[in-house]
Amino acid sequence: MTNTPAALTHPRILLAEDDQAMRQFLTSALTRAGFEVTAVADGMDALTRLERELYDLLIADIVMPGIDGIEVARRAMRADPDLKVLFITGFAAVSVNAKQQVGESRVLSKPFHLRELVDNINRILAA
């Protein structure tokens, strides 16, 4: 595993989002905003990446086929307690559940404005 301190590079984000259009949009927008983004389509791919590389932030859609975002975050935080997590979801009821189940994570409900996403990321990474 290689890990360069975030202060010396662009913050590294792993984005787990099953919706292809949303995944491509967020990857492009966050890259333009100065983040290094690795995007995957499901929870299993996210876990595989998290085993091989270190990230500053996991952005996970809560509702995904197979392993959902909450379970990905739980497993990832057991392996790396310093990993920060931001959940995104289009389901309000699911958002409350995520806050209760995964420690210091934040939840952003879809639809959201890109500025809101970047502001949340910056606050999380600064904490």
C-alpha positions in Angstrom: 0.0 0.0 0.0 1.2 3.5 -0.8 0.0 6.6 0.9 1.2 10.1 0.3 0.1 12.6 3.0 -2.9 14.5 1.8 -1.2 17.8 2.6 1.4 17.1 -0.1 -1.0 16.0 -2.8 -4.6 16.4 -3.8 -7.0 14.7 -1.3 -7.7 11.1 -2.4 -11.4 10.2 -2.7 -12.9 6.8 -3.3 -16.4 7.3 -4.9 -18.7 4.3 -4.7 -21.9 5.1 -6.8 -23.9 2.6 -8.8 -25.5 5.1 -11.1 -23.2 5.5 -14.1 -24.2 9.0 -15.0 -24.0 10.3 -11.5 -20.6 8.5 -11.0 -19.2 10.1 -14.1 -20.6 13.5 -13.3 -19.2 13.5 -9.7 -15.8 12.1 -10.8 -15.4 14.9 -13.4 -16.7 17.7 -11.1 -14.6 16.6 -8.1 -11.5 16.2 -10.2 -12.0 19.8 -11.5 -12.4 20.9 -7.9 -8.9 19.6 -7.1 -9.5 16.1 -5.7 -8.0 12.9 -6.9 -11.0 10.6 -7.5 -11.2 6.9 -8.0 -14.7 5.8 -8.9 -16.2 2.4 -8.6 -19.7 1.0 -9.5 -20.4 -1.1 -6.4 -19.6 -1.9 -2.8 -17.5 -5.0 -3.6 -15.2 -3.0 -6.0 -15.0 -0.3 -3.3 -13.8 -2.9 -0.7 -11.2 -4.2 -3.1 -9.8 -0.7 -3.7 -9.8 0.0 0.0 -7.7 -3.2 0.6 -5.1 -2.0 -1.9 -4.9 1.7 -1.4 -5.4 4.4 1.2 -7.9 7.2 0.7 -8.6 10.4 2.7 -12.4 10.1 2.1 -14.9 7.5 1.1 -18.0 8.9 -0.6 -20.6 6.1 -0.8 -24.1 5.9 -2.2 -26.0 4.1 0.6 -28.3 2.1 -1.6 -26.2 -0.1 -4.0 -26.7 -3.6 -5.2 -24.8 -6.3 -3.3 -22.9 -4.6 -0.5 -24.5 -1.3 0.4 -22.6 1.9 1.3 -23.1 1.5 5.1 -21.5 -1.9 5.1 -18.6 -0.7 2.9 -18.0 2.1 5.4 -18.2 -0.2 8.4 -15.6 -2.6 6.9 -13.4 0.2 5.6 -13.3 2.0 9.0 -12.4 -1.2 10.8 -9.3 -1.5 8.6 -8.6 2.3 8.6 -10.2 4.1 11.6 -8.9 7.5 10.2 -10.9 7.1 7.0 -13.6 9.8 6.7 -17.0 9.0 5.2 -19.6 10.9 3.4 -22.8 9.1 2.4 -25.0 10.2 -0.5 -28.5 9.0 -0.9 -31.8 9.7 -2.6 -33.7 8.1 0.2 -34.4 10.3 3.2 -35.3 7.4 5.5 -32.1 5.7 4.7 -30.1 8.8 5.6 -31.3 8.7 9.2 -30.3 5.0 9.5 -26.8 5.8 8.1 -26.2 8.5 10.7 -27.1 6.0 13.5 -25.0 3.1 12.2 -21.6 4.6 11.2 -19.8 6.9 13.7 -18.6 10.3 12.5 -20.0 10.0 8.9 -22.1 12.6 7.2 -25.1 12.2 4.9 -25.9 14.3 1.9 -29.3 13.8 0.3 -29.8 13.8 -3.5 -30.4 16.0 -5.3 -27.6 18.3 -4.0 -25.7 21.2 -5.5 -22.1 20.6 -6.4 -21.0 23.5 -4.2 -22.8 21.8 -1.3 -20.9 18.6 -1.9 -17.5 20.3 -2.2 -18.2 22.3 1.0 -19.1 19.1 2.8 -15.9 17.4 1.6 -13.7 20.3 2.7 -15.3 20.4 6.1 -14.9 16.7 6.6 -11.3 16.7 5.5 -10.5 19.7 7.7 -11.9 18.0 10.8 
